[in-house]
Every structure is written in structure tokens, then in C-alpha cells.
Amino acid sequence: MDNRIILIFSIFFLALDLSVSRAQEIKIPFDENGNILTIDDRLERKLNLFPGYTQFKEAHLFQLSDSVFAVEIFCRPREQLIKYRLLYNRQEMQVLRQKVTQKIQLTQKGPALNQEGRTKMIGGIMTLSLAYYGWAFPAALEVDNGKMATALYMLTGGAGFFLPLSLTRDRAVSDAAATLSLYGGTRGIFHGVALANALSSNDNESGILVSGMLFSISETMVGYQIAQKTNMTAGTSEVIGVGGDFGMGIGLATAHLADWFDKNNEQTAAASFLVGSGLGMLGGNWLAGQQLYTRGDAHVLGATGLLGAYLPLAVVDLSNTDNDKLYTSASLLGSLVGLGLGHKLVAKKDFSKAQGNFIRLSEIAGGLLGTGFAYLLSSEGADNSSLYLTSSSIGATAGFWLMYRHYAGEAIVHNNTTTMHFNFDPGSILGIVFGSKWGIDKEQVFPLFSLSYRF
């Protein structure tokens, strides 16, 4: 049985290697501004952009100024390296760029694929393979041989790279598709484990591991398909993820408030977790439909939700209550209020990914500073929970608000409006009447009436 598994994986990797070696994509040699950078001899043979240059080797672009570009062409006729320099203005460079794009599309027999999220997706799936599939697969097969388990781990981890690499070779992979597919891949593990526990009260470890793997793989593919088919934006996929995560927390909080854990009713608790996750993702999709979300906006939304879930804990702790359900209820309601407030805070704003991350990190850093001050003020042998919660809450709130206010002005979306202005200049009458006496040319006189339309 062990030898068969090794043989199957060996054939699988051989087939992948052959398929990948045949996949020679032509990448468009543009930078982030749409300017051509480098064309080597292989690409030149396919595109024939610079005919007439014998023994073409490569061409490089240099930007000499804001409006002047230089393309240096290197040739090697008769074993001598010769350099030619061609100068382009911005309009001519745009024409050259369009020419390159059109020829590449004709060579590929179709439009250039958007694969901006491919690297992210392949790297994420490989990480999932190493972090979960690699050890869950041999554990689910109940492999007792350490050597075989190690071999399966390595083979599974390698397959986590080559399989998505081969499958996405000729497929578009947007950033949103990569984000939503990886969200499904990671959270699908928890969904699969929860479903296995919801359907059966028996602790079948192999079944739970298999369910986690199957759901993870399925949700990876489903997330990719949904985002790609609907032309989803990266911000929308992030908001769906934020909603799904908070939905899982709400599902667990509901199970705690309903005593489904204490009454050994884990199946109902698992079902509550699944329902909460599903409703959370639907809620995130609904929020994203109310206004345009950027990825940075989604980060701000998540930060306010976490802040809303954490702040009530400090307030409840000041009451010295022993009712743990009061903490759960306050955190549950606070998270919903925080998400609603976050939705308002990002309205008519487009935070960049970096700005959203800085806001989140500032919230965390502020909480750490507050905790550090609380530690300095705490007394040994006493209950300092209220001090820690209050100080860290104040620090987290201050950190969030200061960084939010710092970037809020830059993130404001200015709507394009159309305005019409009618102007009357009475001074023009004096210029018309007395212009000849004062030595003023009529062409220098401002018009009596003017109408401007801005759009």
C-alpha cells in the first residue's frame, strides 16, 4: 500500500512537471505606470517590434524626463556590440505601448489574462498544504509509519504548489479571487470540523480531519469561482471575510448564551457556529453593496468591530460581576455597534491598503501601550483585571482614532460636479469707451459678459 502511494505521487509530479514546462507565457514588459521596460531577443522574435536591426539582443527603456523617453537597442552583428538610441515623447511612447500590447494579445490568440492575484493564491495554497493538509492527510489515513508520514507530508506540501500553478496557468486570477479563495481555504477547515461535529456526536478524528480538508479545498475553489464570475473587487472580498469572521464569533457567543456548551450539546453549538459564519458572510456582502469598499476600508471596518467587541469588557468588569454571560452579551452587542460605526466611518472615503493596515496596527499598538502602563501601575497580589482592561481599551481607542484622523482627510472621495458661472465685468465698459484715449488696445479689454462651465 505504501509503495502504491509513492508511485501515484511520483507519476502525479512527473505529469505536473511536464505540463508546467510547456507553459511558456508571454508576460507584458510594462512597469506600474504602463511603460515598457525590457524586451529580450526571444520576445522580439515573437513580436518583431524593431525590424531592421541585425542580430537584435535586447532593448531597454529609460525615462529621461517627464515627457522624454529613450529606448536603447543592443545588437551584435559580426561579433560587435552596437547600441542604438531612439527618442520618444509621451504620446509616441503610448503608441509603442499599445503596439506591444496588441502584438502580445495576437501572439497569445486572446486578451491578456489578469493574473495579479496568482502569486498570492499559489503561495497561500502552498502554506495551507504545509500547515494543515500535509499532516492531516497522513493522520486521516492513520499512517503509523513515521517515514511514510513524513514522505506524505512533503509530497502534499509540494503538490500544494505545483497543482495550483498548473491549474491557473491559462486562467485569470484577480486579486479579489485570490483573497476570497484563500479565505474559503482557511475558514473552510473550521467549517468542515464544525459540520463533522454537528452531524455526529462521536469523536471520529479521521472523519473530522477529512471533513476539514474537503471543505477547505471546496471553499477555495468556490471562492475563486464566485469572485471571478462576478468581477468582485478586492474590497468586497475583504468585507465578506470580515463579516464571516465576526459571524463565527457571534455564532459561538450565541452558543455560550444558550448554554449549548455547558449542556454537552456540542452539535447545536457547532451548528450555531456554521450558521453565524454563513450569515456573517452574507452580511459582509450586503455591507459591500451599500457603498464602494476598498481593501483599506475593510481593514478599518474590522478594526472598529474588534474595538467594539473589546471596549464593553472593560465597562462590565468595573461592575465586579461574576456573570460571564454578561461579558459575552456586552461584547456581542459591542461588535455589532462597532461594525455599524465602521461602516459610517468609511463612507465617502477610500482608504488605501497601507492606510488601513496602519490604522489596525495603531489600534493594537495603542492597546499594548495601555497594557504596559497598567502593568507599571498594578500592585502584586491584587485583582488588576479592571486596570488592565480599562487602560488597554483607552490605549486601543486612542491609537485607532489618532491614526484614523491622520488619514481620513487624504481618503476623502471628491465627487466630480458640474458648475456653471455667469460673470459680468462693468470695468470693460470703461475700457471700450476710453480705451483709445488711454492707449489700451481693444484686444486687451476683458469681455463684458462671460460664461464658464466646469465638468
C-alpha positions in Angstrom: 0.0 0.0 0.0 2.8 2.4 0.9 4.7 1.7 -2.4 1.5 2.4 -4.3 1.1 5.8 -2.7 4.6 6.8 -3.5 4.2 5.6 -7.1 1.0 7.6 -7.5 2.6 10.8 -6.2 5.7 10.3 -8.4 3.5 10.0 -11.6 1.5 13.0 -10.5 4.6 15.2 -10.1 6.0 14.0 -13.4 2.8 15.0 -15.2 2.8 18.4 -13.4 6.4 19.0 -14.3 5.7 18.2 -18.0 2.7 20.5 -18.1 4.5 23.3 -16.4 7.5 23.1 -18.7 5.2 23.5 -21.7 3.5 26.6 -20.2 5.6 29.5 -21.6 3.5 32.6 -21.0 4.5 35.8 -22.7 4.5 38.5 -20.0 3.9 42.1 -20.9 7.1 44.0 -20.1 5.5 47.0 -18.5 6.1 48.8 -15.2 3.3 50.0 -12.9 3.0 53.2 -15.0 2.4 51.3 -18.2 5.9 52.0 -19.6 7.8 49.3 -21.5 10.9 48.2 -19.6 12.9 45.4 -21.4 12.4 43.3 -24.5 14.8 40.4 -25.0 15.7 38.6 -28.2 13.1 35.8 -27.5 10.3 38.3 -27.2 11.5 40.3 -30.2 11.4 37.2 -32.4 7.7 36.8 -31.4 6.7 40.4 -31.7 9.0 41.9 -34.3 8.9 45.4 -32.8 12.2 46.6 -34.1 12.7 45.2 -37.6 15.9 46.1 -39.5 18.2 45.7 -36.5 20.6 42.8 -37.4 21.3 40.3 -34.6 19.0 42.0 -32.1 19.8 41.2 -28.5 17.7 43.3 -26.2 16.1 46.8 -25.8 15.8 48.9 -22.6 13.7 51.9 -21.8 15.0 54.9 -19.9 12.8 57.9 -18.8 14.9 61.0 -19.4 12.3 63.5 -18.2 8.6 63.7 -17.6 7.9 63.7 -21.3 11.0 62.2 -23.0 11.8 58.5 -23.2 14.8 56.7 -24.7 14.8 53.2 -26.0 18.3 51.7 -26.3 18.6 48.8 -28.7 21.6 46.5 -28.5 22.7 44.4 -31.5 25.7 42.1 -32.1 26.4 41.9 -35.8 29.8 40.5 -36.7 30.6 39.9 -33.0 30.5 43.6 -32.3 28.1 45.0 -29.7 26.4 48.1 -31.2 23.9 50.4 -29.3 21.2 52.4 -31.0 19.2 55.1 -29.2 15.6 56.0 -30.1 13.9 59.0 -28.5 10.1 59.1 -27.9 7.8 61.7 -26.4 5.0 60.7 -24.1 2.4 60.3 -27.0 4.9 58.2 -29.0 5.6 56.0 -26.0 1.9 55.4 -25.5 1.6 54.3 -29.2 4.6 51.9 -28.7 2.9 50.5 -25.5 -0.3 49.9 -27.4 1.6 48.2 -30.2 3.3 45.9 -27.8 0.1 45.0 -26.1 -1.7 44.3 -29.3 1.1 42.1 -30.7 1.2 40.1 -27.4 -2.5 39.6 -27.5 -2.4 38.4 -31.1 0.5 36.1 -30.3 -1.4 34.6 -27.3 -4.6 34.4 -29.5 -6.7 36.1 -26.9 -6.7 39.1 -24.5 -4.0 39.2 -21.8 -5.1 37.5 -18.6 -5.4 39.4 -15.4 -3.3 37.2 -13.1 -2.4 39.8 -10.5 -3.6 37.5 -7.7 -2.0 34.3 -9.0 1.2 34.6 -6.9 -0.8 35.3 -3.7 -3.2 32.4 -4.4 -0.4 29.8 -5.1 1.6 30.9 -2.1 -1.5 30.8 0.1 -2.5 27.3 -1.0 1.1 26.0 -0.5 1.0 27.5 3.0 -2.3 25.7 3.7 -0.7 22.5 2.4 2.2 22.8 4.7 0.2 24.0 7.7 -2.8 21.6 7.5 -3.1 19.2 4.5 0.4 17.9 5.0 -0.1 16.4 8.4 -3.9 16.0 8.3 -3.7 13.7 5.2 -1.5 11.0 6.7 -3.3 11.4 10.1 -6.7 10.8 8.3 -5.2 7.7 6.6 -4.0 6.6 10.1 -0.4 6.1 8.8 1.7 4.8 11.7 5.0 4.6 9.8 7.0 7.7 10.6 8.9 7.6 7.3 5.8 7.2 5.3 4.0 10.0 7.2 7.0 12.4 6.6 7.0 11.4 2.9 3.3 12.1 2.5 3.7 15.5 4.3 6.5 16.5 1.9 4.6 15.2 -1.2 1.4 17.0 -0.1 3.3 20.2 0.6 4.9 20.1 -2.9 1.6 19.3 -4.6 0.2 22.5 -2.8 2.5 24.5 -5.1 2.5 22.6 -8.4 -1.2 21.8 -8.6 -2.5 25.4 -8.4 0.4 26.5 -10.5 -0.7 24.2 -13.3 -4.5 24.8 -12.9 -4.1 28.6 -13.0 -1.7 28.6 -16.0 -4.2 29.8 -18.5 -6.8 31.2 -16.1 -7.4 34.7 -14.9 -6.8 35.2 -11.2 -7.8 38.6 -9.9 -6.7 39.9 -6.5 -10.3 39.5 -5.2 -10.4 35.9 -6.4 -7.2 35.1 -4.6 -8.4 36.8 -1.4 -11.8 35.1 -1.4 -10.4 31.7 -2.3 -7.8 31.8 0.5 -10.5 33.0 2.9 -12.5 29.9 2.0 -9.4 27.7 2.2 -8.6 28.8 5.7 -12.1 29.2 7.2 -13.2 26.1 5.4 -11.1 24.0 7.8 -13.2 25.3 10.7 -16.4 24.9 8.7 -15.6 21.3 7.9 -14.7 20.5 11.5 -17.8 22.2 12.8 -20.0 20.3 10.3 -18.5 17.0 11.3 -19.3 17.8 14.9 -22.8 19.0 14.1 -23.7 15.8 12.3 -22.2 13.3 14.7 -21.6 13.2 18.4 -18.8 10.6 18.0 -15.2 11.8 18.2 -14.1 10.4 14.9 -10.7 12.1 14.5 -10.2 10.8 10.9 -13.6 11.9 9.8 -13.1 15.4 11.3 -9.7 15.8 9.6 -11.1 14.6 6.2 -14.1 17.0 6.6 -11.8 19.9 7.3 -9.7 19.1 4.2 -12.7 18.6 1.9 -14.4 21.8 3.0 -11.1 23.8 2.8 -10.4 22.6 -0.8 -14.1 23.1 -1.8 -14.3 26.6 -0.4 -11.0 27.5 -2.1 -12.5 26.6 -5.5 -15.9 28.1 -4.8 -14.4 31.4 -3.5 -12.3 31.7 -6.6 -15.3 31.0 -8.9 -17.6 33.4 -7.2 -15.1 36.3 -7.2 -14.0 35.7 -10.7 -17.5 35.2 -12.2 -18.9 38.3 -10.5 -15.9 40.6 -11.2 -15.7 41.2 -7.5 -13.4 43.9 -6.2 -10.7 43.2 -3.6 -12.5 45.4 -1.1 -15.7 43.4 -1.4 -13.9 40.1 -0.9 -12.2 41.6 2.2 -15.5 42.8 3.6 -17.1 39.4 3.1 -14.2 37.9 5.1 -14.6 40.4 7.9 -18.3 39.6 8.1 -17.6 35.9 8.1 -15.1 36.1 10.9 -17.4 38.2 13.1 -20.3 35.9 12.2 -18.3 32.9 13.6 -17.7 34.9 16.8 -21.4 35.7 17.0 -22.3 32.1 16.5 -20.0 31.0 19.3 -21.3 33.8 21.6 -24.9 32.7 20.9 -24.0 29.1 21.8 -22.5 30.3 25.0 -25.5 32.4 26.0 -27.8 29.5 25.2 -25.8 27.1 27.4 -25.2 24.7 24.4 -21.6 24.1 25.7 -22.5 23.5 29.3 -25.3 21.1 28.5 -23.0 18.9 26.4 -24.9 19.9 23.3 -21.9 20.4 21.1 -23.8 19.5 18.0 -26.1 22.5 18.4 -23.1 24.7 19.2 -21.3 23.6 16.1 -24.4 24.3 14.1 -24.7 27.8 15.6 -21.0 28.4 14.6 -21.8 27.4 11.0 -25.0 29.5 10.8 -23.2 32.5 12.3 -20.4 32.2 9.7 -22.8 32.0 6.8 -24.9 34.9 8.0 -21.8 36.9 8.6 -20.6 36.5 5.1 -24.0 37.4 3.7 -24.0 40.5 6.0 -20.5 41.4 4.7 -21.7 41.1 1.1 -24.7 43.3 1.9 -22.5 46.0 3.5 -20.2 46.0 0.5 -23.3 46.5 -1.7 -24.3 49.7 0.2 -21.1 51.6 -0.7 -17.9 51.1 -2.5 -15.3 49.5 -0.3 -11.6 49.5 -0.8 -9.3 47.0 0.9 -8.3 49.7 3.4 -11.9 50.4 4.1 -12.4 46.8 5.0 -9.4 46.9 7.4 -10.9 49.9 9.1 -14.3 48.1 9.4 -12.6 45.1 11.0 -10.7 47.4 13.4 -13.9 49.1 14.6 -15.6 45.8 15.1 -12.8 44.5 17.3 -12.7 47.7 19.2 -16.5 47.5 19.7 -16.2 43.9 21.0 -13.4 44.8 23.4 -14.4 48.1 25.0 -17.6 46.7 26.7 -15.5 44.1 28.5 -13.8 46.9 30.5 -17.1 48.5 31.4 -18.7 45.2 32.5 -15.5 44.3 34.5 -15.9 47.6 36.5 -19.1 46.2 38.0 -17.3 43.3 39.6 -19.9 40.8 38.3 -19.3 37.1 38.2 -21.8 36.5 35.4 -19.7 35.5 32.4 -22.7 35.7 30.1 -22.8 39.5 30.8 -19.4 39.8 29.3 -20.4 37.7 26.3 -23.6 39.8 25.7 -21.8 43.1 26.0 -19.1 42.0 23.6 -21.6 40.6 21.2 -23.6 43.9 21.1 -20.5 46.0 21.1 -19.1 44.2 18.0 -22.3 44.9 16.1 -22.2 48.6 17.1 -18.6 48.7 16.1 -19.2 47.3 12.7 -22.1 49.8 12.1 -19.9 52.6 13.2 -17.0 51.4 11.0 -19.4 51.3 8.0 -20.2 55.0 8.7 -16.6 56.0 9.2 -15.5 54.7 5.8 -18.5 56.3 4.0 -17.3 58.6 1.2 -13.7 57.6 1.9 -11.3 55.3 0.1 -8.5 54.2 2.4 -5.6 52.5 0.8 -4.4 49.1 1.9 -1.4 50.7 3.7 -3.6 53.2 5.5 -6.0 50.6 6.6 -3.1 48.4 7.9 -1.6 51.4 9.8 -4.9 52.1 11.4 -5.2 48.5 12.6 -1.7 48.4 13.8 -2.1 51.7 15.6 -5.1 50.2 17.4 -3.0 47.2 18.5 0.0 49.3 19.4 -2.2 51.6 21.5 -3.7 48.7 23.4 -0.2 47.4 24.1 0.9 50.7 25.4 -2.1 50.9 27.7 -1.4 47.4 28.9 2.2 48.4 29.6 1.2 51.4 31.7 -1.3 49.2 33.6 1.5 46.7 34.4 3.6 49.5 35.8 0.7 50.8 38.0 -0.5 47.3 39.0 0.0 46.0 42.5 1.2 42.5 43.3 -1.3 40.1 44.8 -4.4 42.2 43.8 -7.0 41.8 41.2 -5.9 44.2 38.4 -8.2 43.0 35.7 -10.2 46.2 35.6 -7.0 48.3 35.4 -5.6 46.2 32.5 -8.9 46.2 30.6 -9.6 49.9 31.1 -6.0 51.0 30.3 -5.7 48.8 27.2 -9.2 49.9 26.0 -8.2 53.6 26.3 -4.9 53.0 24.5 -6.5 51.0 21.7 -9.2 53.6 21.2 -6.7 56.5 21.2 -4.4 54.6 18.8 -7.3 53.9 16.4 -8.7 57.4 16.5 -5.4 59.2 16.1 -4.4 57.2 13.0 -7.9 57.4 11.6 -8.0 61.1 11.8 -4.5 61.3 10.4 -5.6 59.5 7.2 -9.2 60.5 7.0 -8.6 63.7 5.1 -6.4 62.0 2.5 -9.0 59.3 2.0 -12.0 61.6 1.3 -13.6 61.0 -2.1 -14.2 64.2 -4.0 -17.2 63.8 -6.3 -17.0 65.3 -9.7 -19.6 68.0 -10.0 -20.7 70.3 -12.9 -20.9 74.0 -12.2 -21.9 77.0 -14.4 -20.7 80.5 -13.7 -22.0 83.7 -15.3 -19.7 86.7 -15.0 -20.3 90.4 -15.6 -17.4 92.9 -15.7 -18.6 96.5 -15.7 -15.0 97.7 -15.9 -15.0 96.5 -19.5 -17.3 99.4 -20.5 -14.6 101.9 -19.4 -12.1 100.1 -21.5 -14.3 100.1 -24.5 -15.3 103.8 -24.2 -12.0 105.3 -23.1 -9.5 102.7 -24.3 -8.3 104.7 -27.3 -7.7 107.7 -25.2 -5.8 105.7 -22.5 -3.8 103.8 -25.1 -5.5 100.5 -24.4 -5.9 98.0 -27.3 -9.4 96.7 -27.7 -8.0 93.1 -27.7 -6.6 93.7 -24.2 -10.0 94.6 -22.8 -11.7 91.9 -20.8 -15.2 90.8 -22.1 -18.2 92.4 -20.6 -20.0 89.1 -20.2 -18.5 85.6 -19.8 -20.0 82.1 -19.2 -17.9 79.2 -17.8 -19.0 75.6 -17.4 -16.9 73.2 -15.3 -17.4 69.5 -15.6 
